[in-house]
């Protein structure tokens, strides 16, 4: 029996109440189903991983692309899915709200809104506008039960002003964000300081190829961990290594390292 959207959202909210859980990031239906089989409690989409899977660069997908992808993920698994909804695919708060409403209608259990502009010269939206964008997203989420995540992208764009990050995250919390996220934080001291500043609201930590363990993050008060495009990059690494060998050397050695087809058929059968 399929799990309803309402059940997924209730389960997802409860996961944020205590402890620390991992939100691995699938990039398509197959990877989502595989992660469900591995026993994870919830999933999160990856804008980068999905973009690469359809031959685009990160931040070049449309809101139509994203919503179709999110609907497919939600329909494929019984787990809650948190959406990487980039910057809401718009600048102005009213259009962000309209797009968020579309996102919520796909069946997602949560979604994040970034404050980055994509412009290196002015990488973050002006604070007041960034807060209004979160407030508009909150209104669009309404009483759906979906979790709204407010993201400050400063560290990813080279700004390491932790006071500014904390100021923005607490403002996003006041504007209605249920969970806060500042990708790019790496030191235990920075993570602990941000966790303390946004409490009692939960904090999401991004962990890539290196970093803390789940236990170490939990000790710092982190409630949820996501890996962004890292799983997709890992898959692409194997694909590119094998393909390059064939193209450049005319040999096929790397194909021997592939995951057994029989095991994949069992998993998806």
C-alpha positions in Angstrom: 0.0 0.0 0.0 1.4 3.3 -1.1 2.3 5.9 1.6 0.3 9.1 1.2 1.9 12.5 0.9 0.4 13.5 4.2 2.0 10.5 5.9 5.4 11.2 4.3 5.2 14.8 5.5 4.3 13.8 9.1 7.1 11.3 9.1 9.6 13.9 7.8 8.6 16.5 10.4 9.0 13.9 13.2 12.5 13.1 12.0 13.5 16.6 12.8 12.4 16.4 16.5 15.5 14.7 17.9 18.7 12.9 16.9 20.5 13.2 13.6 19.5 11.6 10.3 21.0 11.4 6.8 19.3 12.7 3.7 21.2 11.1 0.8 20.7 12.8 -2.6 19.5 10.6 -5.5 19.6 12.1 -9.0 17.0 9.9 -10.7 14.3 7.3 -9.9 16.7 4.4 -10.0 19.1 5.9 -7.5 16.2 6.9 -5.3 14.8 3.4 -5.2 18.3 2.0 -4.4 18.7 4.4 -1.5 15.3 3.4 -0.2 16.3 -0.3 -0.3 19.4 0.6 1.7 17.2 1.7 4.6 17.5 5.4 4.6 14.5 7.2 6.3 14.3 10.1 3.9 15.8 11.5 0.7 16.7 14.8 -0.8 17.0 15.8 -4.4 20.2 17.3 -5.8 19.9 20.2 -8.3 23.4 19.4 -9.6 23.0 15.7 -9.9 19.7 16.0 -11.7 21.0 18.7 -14.0 23.9 16.5 -15.0 21.6 13.6 -15.6 19.7 15.6 -18.3 22.9 17.1 -19.8 22.7 20.5 -18.2 25.0 22.4 -15.8 23.8 23.0 -12.3 21.4 26.0 -12.0 20.4 25.7 -15.6 17.3 23.5 -15.1 13.9 25.2 -15.4 11.1 25.1 -12.8 9.2 22.7 -15.2 12.2 20.4 -15.3 12.5 20.4 -11.5 8.8 19.9 -10.8 8.6 17.0 -13.2 11.7 15.4 -11.6 10.4 15.9 -8.1 7.0 14.3 -9.0 8.8 11.3 -10.4 10.9 10.9 -7.3 7.9 11.2 -5.0 5.9 8.7 -7.0 8.8 6.2 -7.1 9.5 5.8 -3.3 7.6 5.6 0.0 10.1 7.9 1.7 9.8 11.6 2.3 11.6 13.7 -0.4 13.1 17.1 0.4 13.5 19.2 -2.7 16.6 21.2 -3.6 14.5 24.0 -5.0 17.5 26.2 -5.7 16.5 29.9 -5.4 12.9 29.3 -6.1 13.6 29.7 -9.8 12.8 33.4 -9.5 14.0 36.7 -8.0 10.8 38.4 -6.8 9.0 37.0 -3.7 5.6 36.7 -5.4 7.1 34.5 -8.2 9.1 32.5 -5.7 5.8 31.8 -3.9 4.1 30.7 -7.1 6.9 28.3 -7.9 7.0 27.0 -4.3 3.3 26.2 -4.6 4.0 24.2 -7.7 6.8 22.4 -5.9 4.6 21.5 -2.9 2.0 20.1 -5.4 4.5 17.5 -6.6 4.2 15.6 -3.2 7.5 16.7 -1.7 7.9 16.6 2.1 10.1 19.7 2.2 12.0 22.2 0.1 14.9 24.6 0.5 15.2 28.2 -0.8 18.7 29.7 -1.4 19.7 33.3 -1.1 22.4 33.2 -3.8 21.9 35.2 -7.0 24.2 33.3 -9.3 26.1 36.6 -9.9 29.7 36.6 -8.6 29.7 40.4 -8.3 26.8 40.3 -5.9 26.5 36.7 -4.8 23.7 37.0 -2.3 20.4 38.8 -2.5 20.2 41.9 -0.3 19.2 40.9 3.2 15.7 42.4 3.2 14.8 40.8 -0.2 16.2 37.5 0.9 14.0 37.5 4.0 11.0 38.5 2.0 11.6 35.6 -0.4 11.6 33.2 2.6 8.4 34.8 4.0 6.7 34.4 0.6 7.8 30.7 0.4 6.4 30.2 3.9 3.0 31.6 2.8 3.0 29.3 -0.2 3.9 26.2 1.8 0.9 27.1 4.1 -0.6 24.3 6.1 0.5 21.6 3.7 2.8 20.1 6.3 5.9 20.4 4.1 9.1 21.6 5.8 10.6 24.9 4.6 14.4 25.1 4.7 16.1 28.5 4.6 19.6 28.4 3.1 22.4 30.9 3.3 24.9 30.3 0.6 27.7 32.7 1.7 30.4 30.1 2.4 29.9 28.5 -1.0 30.5 31.9 -2.7 33.6 32.6 -0.7 32.2 34.8 2.1 33.2 33.4 5.4 31.6 36.0 7.6 30.0 33.7 10.2 28.2 36.6 12.0 26.5 37.5 8.7 25.5 33.9 8.1 24.0 33.6 11.5 22.2 36.9 11.2 20.6 35.7 7.9 19.7 32.2 9.2 18.0 33.6 12.3 16.1 36.1 10.1 15.0 33.3 7.9 13.8 31.3 10.9 11.8 34.4 12.0 10.3 34.6 8.5 9.0 31.1 8.8 11.8 28.6 7.9 11.4 25.4 9.8 15.0 24.3 9.3 18.2 26.2 8.5 21.1 25.3 6.2 24.5 26.9 5.5 26.3 24.7 3.0 30.1 25.1 3.1 30.6 25.0 6.9 33.5 22.7 7.8 35.0 23.4 11.2 33.4 22.0 14.3 33.5 25.4 15.9 31.5 27.1 13.1 29.0 24.3 13.0 28.5 24.3 16.7 28.1 28.1 16.8 25.4 28.0 14.0 23.6 25.1 15.6 23.4 27.0 18.9 22.3 30.2 17.2 19.3 28.7 15.3 18.1 26.4 18.1 15.5 25.1 18.8 15.1 24.9 15.0 17.1 22.1 13.3 20.2 22.7 11.3 21.1 20.8 8.1 24.8 20.1 7.5 26.3 19.4 4.1 29.0 16.7 4.1 30.9 15.9 0.9 33.9 13.6 0.2 35.5 14.4 3.6 34.2 15.7 6.8 32.5 14.6 10.0 30.9 11.3 10.7 27.2 11.1 11.5 28.1 10.5 15.2 30.4 13.6 15.3 27.8 15.8 13.6 25.1 14.6 16.0 27.4 15.5 18.9 27.5 19.0 17.6 23.7 19.2 17.6 23.2 18.7 13.8 19.8 17.3 13.1 20.1 16.3 9.5 22.9 15.7 7.0 22.8 15.8 3.2 25.5 15.1 0.6 24.5 17.3 -2.3 25.8 16.2 -5.6 28.5 13.9 -4.1 26.8 10.6 -4.8 26.1 11.7 -8.4 29.8 12.8 -8.8 30.9 9.4 -7.5 28.8 7.6 -10.1 30.1 9.9 -12.8 33.7 9.2 -11.7 33.3 5.5 -12.4 31.5 6.2 -15.7 34.1 8.7 -16.9 37.1 6.6 -15.9 35.8 3.5 -17.8 34.7 5.6 -20.8 38.0 7.4 -21.0 39.9 4.1 -21.0 37.9 2.8 -23.9 38.2 6.1 -25.9 41.9 6.7 -25.2 43.4 3.2 -24.8 40.9 0.9 -26.6 40.8 -1.4 -23.5 38.0 -2.3 -21.2 39.6 -3.1 -17.9 37.5 -0.7 -15.8 34.3 -2.4 -16.9 35.2 -5.2 -14.6 34.7 -2.9 -11.6 31.0 -2.3 -12.4 28.3 -3.3 -9.9 26.9 -6.8 -10.8 24.0 -6.6 -13.2 22.3 -9.5 -11.5 22.3 -7.7 -8.2 20.8 -4.6 -9.8 18.1 -6.7 -11.3 17.3 -8.2 -7.9 17.1 -4.8 -6.4 14.7 -3.4 -9.0 12.8 -6.6 -9.6 
